[in-house]
Amino acid sequence: MASSTEIEWTDATWNPVTGCTKITRGCDLCYAERFSERFRGVPGHPFQNGFDLQLRPERLQQPLNWRQPRRIFVNSMSDLFHKEIPRSFIDAVFDTMEAANWHTYQVLTKRSSLMARYLRGRYDPAKAPPHIWLGVSIEDAKNAVRLKHLRAAPASIKFVSFEPLLGPVGKVDLTGINWAIVGGESGPRARPMNEEWALEIRDQCRTARVAFFFKQWGGVRPKSGGRLLRGREWNQYPDIGRQSVQLEAAE
């Protein structure tokens, strides 16, 4: 577990799994792969095997030993719902999140149908507890179907990360969604994000009363373009207590 992180919308990361495989163009320039592959073949390094999928059972209990409450991004270096991760291991991750319930967990996936199926099997007819936020990553209109899977999932707090935003997403149904993050791609070959794509999502969030967080413009480095959208930062979070958000007027 990393006790700090440069990811603006979370406090820490926890990676009981590392490594992944690419499924859509949003994966093309994956930052986690780029970082991991730097250390492939380095004896004794945690990423000696690069970005190959790897279960790390020795990390399963880490949140239980961290007593100060944190927002924790789960599997920042993988996808918890990768088809090659055994259900029993996913169960163990959820067991820890349920036990260490003083933290808030942010679980993000591109494998939205597998997540929805898992949550139905674990929680139906109830919902996942509100300290476990479940989200999907959407990079363009083609992959907005993940939002449909998320809306149908039995989760108390649902969020969407439009990052890296690679094209317009168009009109989306934000019914039941608590939080939306927008961010541009970063890295040596980062593809640019159009301001209108971000504003379209922001305006839909305002109408639907969904908390809106603008993470970054991106560029060669994550902070290259800054975080201002039309002259201001957007740092809204969902209010877990009321499962709503107090929205500020847009400038």
Secondary structure per residue as TSV (DSSP state, phi and psi in degrees):
chain	resnum	aa	ss	phi	psi
A	1	M	-	360.0	134.8
A	2	A	B	-93.2	124.9
A	3	S	S	-73.9	-12.1
A	4	S	-	-147.1	163.7
A	5	T	-	-155.4	155.7
A	6	E	S	-90.2	0.3
A	7	I	-	-71.1	120.8
A	8	E	T	-65.6	-29.1
A	9	W	T	-97.7	9.7
A	10	T	-	-140.1	170.9
A	11	D	S	-104.5	-29.6
A	12	A	E	-155.0	167.7
A	13	T	E	-125.5	152.1
A	14	W	E	-139.8	121.9
A	15	N	-	-123.9	78.8
A	16	P	S	-70.8	-11.2
A	17	V	E	-134.5	141.9
A	18	T	E	-129.8	158.0
A	19	G	B	88.0	155.8
A	20	C	-	-165.3	-178.4
A	21	T	-	-132.1	154.1
A	22	K	-	-84.7	139.7
A	23	I	-	-127.7	-22.6
A	24	T	S	-143.0	174.2
A	25	R	G	-67.4	-17.7
A	26	G	G	-65.8	-17.4
A	27	C	G	-88.7	-10.9
A	28	D	T	-53.2	-43.6
A	29	L	T	-114.5	41.0
A	30	C	-	-50.6	124.2
A	31	Y	H	-67.2	-35.7
A	32	A	H	-66.4	-40.8
A	33	E	H	-64.2	-45.5
A	34	R	H	-58.8	-42.0
A	35	F	H	-67.7	-48.1
A	36	S	H	-64.0	-41.7
A	37	E	H	-68.8	-16.4
A	38	R	T	-61.9	-25.1
A	39	F	T	-110.3	6.7
A	40	R	T	-57.8	131.2
A	41	G	T	86.1	-2.6
A	42	V	-	-82.3	110.5
A	43	P	T	-57.6	131.1
A	44	G	T	82.0	-7.6
A	45	H	-	-77.5	145.4
A	46	P	T	-55.3	-27.1
A	47	F	T	-110.1	36.7
A	48	Q	T	-55.8	-31.8
A	49	N	T	-96.7	20.0
A	50	G	T	60.8	-134.5
A	51	F	T	-99.4	18.8
A	52	D	S	-62.6	142.1
A	53	L	-	-61.8	130.2
A	54	Q	E	-145.6	122.3
A	55	L	E	-76.9	141.2
A	56	R	-	-128.6	74.4
A	57	P	G	-59.8	-25.3
A	58	E	G	-65.7	-13.8
A	59	R	G	-98.8	-2.8
A	60	L	T	-60.7	-32.4
A	61	Q	T	-92.9	-0.1
A	62	Q	G	-53.0	-47.0
A	63	P	G	-61.3	-25.3
A	64	L	G	-67.9	-23.4
A	65	N	G	-93.8	-1.4
A	66	W	-	-105.3	102.5
A	67	R	-	-82.1	-29.6
A	68	Q	S	-77.5	127.7
A	69	P	-	-58.5	139.5
A	70	R	-	-141.7	154.7
A	71	R	E	-84.6	123.0
A	72	I	E	-119.4	120.5
A	73	F	E	-81.8	116.0
A	74	V	E	-88.0	127.1
A	75	N	T	59.4	55.1
A	76	S	T	-65.6	-16.9
A	77	M	T	-112.0	21.5
A	78	S	B	-166.7	-162.8
A	79	D	-	-138.1	114.9
A	80	L	T	-59.8	-22.2
A	81	F	T	-105.9	23.4
A	82	H	-	-57.9	139.0
A	83	K	T	-64.5	-17.8
A	84	E	T	-92.8	0.3
A	85	I	S	-87.7	121.6
A	86	P	-	-60.7	144.5
A	87	R	H	-57.7	-35.7
A	88	S	H	-61.8	-33.0
A	89	F	H	-75.1	-40.2
A	90	I	H	-60.6	-41.0
A	91	D	H	-56.4	-42.8
A	92	A	H	-64.8	-37.9
A	93	V	H	-63.5	-45.7
A	94	F	H	-67.1	-35.1
A	95	D	H	-58.7	-43.5
A	96	T	H	-66.1	-43.5
A	97	M	H	-62.1	-37.9
A	98	E	H	-69.9	-37.6
A	99	A	H	-72.3	-44.4
A	100	A	S	-90.4	65.4
A	101	N	T	-85.7	7.7
A	102	W	T	-83.3	-10.8
A	103	H	S	-94.0	162.9
A	104	T	E	-109.8	127.6
A	105	Y	E	-107.4	136.3
A	106	Q	E	-116.3	106.3
A	107	V	E	-107.5	119.6
A	108	L	E	-122.7	135.1
A	109	T	E	-142.1	154.3
A	110	K	S	-98.2	-11.2
A	111	R	-	-96.6	65.6
A	112	S	H	-65.3	-37.4
A	113	S	H	-67.6	-36.6
A	114	L	H	-69.1	-37.5
A	115	M	H	-62.7	-48.2
A	116	A	H	-60.1	-41.0
A	117	R	H	-64.5	-42.6
A	118	Y	H	-62.5	-46.8
A	119	L	H	-62.9	-38.0
A	120	R	H	-63.0	-41.6
A	121	G	H	-67.3	-31.4
A	122	R	H	-89.2	-35.7
A	123	Y	H	-117.3	-28.4
A	124	D	T	-54.7	138.5
A	125	P	T	-88.1	5.6
A	126	A	S	-89.4	-166.9
A	127	K	-	-124.5	160.2
A	128	A	E	-58.2	145.5
A	129	P	E	-62.5	151.9
A	130	P	E	-68.3	-11.8
A	131	H	E	-85.5	-3.3
A	132	I	E	-109.8	103.1
A	133	W	E	-87.4	134.0
A	134	L	E	-114.8	131.8
A	135	G	E	-142.2	165.3
A	136	V	E	-126.5	153.0
A	137	S	E	-103.4	130.2
A	138	I	-	-132.1	125.6
A	139	E	-	-104.9	-16.2
A	140	D	S	-166.4	178.3
A	141	A	G	-62.7	-34.1
A	142	K	G	-59.2	-34.3
A	143	N	G	-101.8	13.1
A	144	A	T	-68.7	-11.1
A	145	V	H	-59.4	-24.8
A	146	R	H	-60.0	-29.0
A	147	L	H	-65.5	-35.9
A	148	K	H	-62.6	-43.1
A	149	H	H	-63.3	-40.8
A	150	L	H	-64.7	-44.2
A	151	R	H	-59.9	-32.4
A	152	A	H	-83.9	-9.1
A	153	A	S	-79.5	143.7
A	154	P	-	-80.2	73.3
A	155	A	E	-119.8	144.9
A	156	S	E	-78.7	-41.5
A	157	I	E	-120.6	123.4
A	158	K	E	-122.7	137.8
A	159	F	E	-140.8	160.6
A	160	V	E	-128.1	132.7
A	161	S	E	-108.1	108.1
A	162	F	E	-88.1	71.8
A	163	E	-	-154.2	133.5
A	164	P	S	-70.7	130.4
A	165	L	-	-77.6	110.7
A	166	L	-	-109.0	-0.5
A	167	G	S	-175.1	170.8
A	168	P	-	-66.4	144.8
A	169	V	-	-99.7	-13.1
A	170	G	-	73.2	-162.0
A	171	K	S	-74.4	126.0
A	172	V	-	-124.3	151.6
A	173	D	-	-91.3	108.3
A	174	L	-	-98.1	16.4
A	175	T	T	-57.4	125.6
A	176	G	T	81.1	1.2
A	177	I	-	-93.1	136.2
A	178	N	-	-99.8	-22.3
A	179	W	E	-156.2	142.0
A	180	A	E	-133.8	135.2
A	181	I	E	-114.6	138.3
A	182	V	E	-125.1	136.2
A	183	G	E	-156.5	149.3
A	184	G	-	-88.4	166.0
A	185	E	-	-77.8	150.1
A	186	S	B	-128.5	156.1
A	187	G	S	131.5	172.1
A	188	P	T	-58.8	-29.7
A	189	R	T	-117.9	31.8
A	190	A	-	-56.2	134.2
A	191	R	-	-87.0	134.2
A	192	P	-	-72.1	152.0
A	193	M	-	-106.0	132.8
A	194	N	-	-82.3	135.7
A	195	E	H	-57.7	-37.9
A	196	E	H	-63.5	-31.2
A	197	W	H	-64.1	-42.7
A	198	A	H	-69.0	-42.0
A	199	L	H	-64.8	-35.9
A	200	E	H	-60.6	-41.2
A	201	I	H	-71.2	-43.1
A	202	R	H	-56.7	-45.4
A	203	D	H	-66.6	-36.2
A	204	Q	H	-68.0	-35.1
A	205	C	H	-65.5	-40.8
A	206	R	H	-61.1	-44.6
A	207	T	H	-64.0	-40.9
A	208	A	H	-88.2	0.2
A	209	R	T	56.5	51.1
A	210	V	-	-108.4	132.3
A	211	A	E	-59.6	137.5
A	212	F	E	-123.3	130.1
A	213	F	E	-127.7	118.4
A	214	F	E	-96.9	112.2
A	215	K	E	-81.3	-50.1
A	216	Q	E	-172.2	158.0
A	217	W	-	-82.4	-28.8
A	218	G	-	83.6	-166.6
A	219	G	B	136.8	-157.0
A	220	V	S	-56.8	-40.5
A	221	R	S	-120.4	154.4
A	222	P	T	-52.7	-35.6
A	223	K	T	-96.5	8.6
A	224	S	T	-56.6	-44.2
A	225	G	T	-95.7	1.4
A	226	G	-	76.1	-168.7
A	227	R	S	-126.9	9.2
A	228	L	-	-85.3	131.4
A	229	L	B	-117.5	113.8
A	230	R	T	52.6	43.8
A	231	G	T	85.3	6.2
A	232	R	B	-146.5	158.6
A	233	E	-	-87.4	145.0
A	234	W	-	-118.4	111.4
A	235	N	B	-128.4	37.6
A	236	Q	-	-76.5	145.6
A	237	Y	-	-127.7	154.5
A	238	P	-	-68.5	145.5
A	239	D	B	-89.4	104.7
A	240	I	T	-63.7	-37.8
A	241	G	T	-58.3	-44.3
A	242	R	T	-104.8	-2.7
A	243	Q	T	51.1	41.9
A	244	S	B	-147.0	-172.8
A	245	V	-	-146.1	142.4
A	246	Q	-	-88.7	109.9
A	247	L	-	-92.4	139.6
A	248	E	-	-89.9	151.8
A	249	A	-	-66.6	137.4
A	250	A	-	-75.2	146.5
A	251	E	-	-87.5	360.0
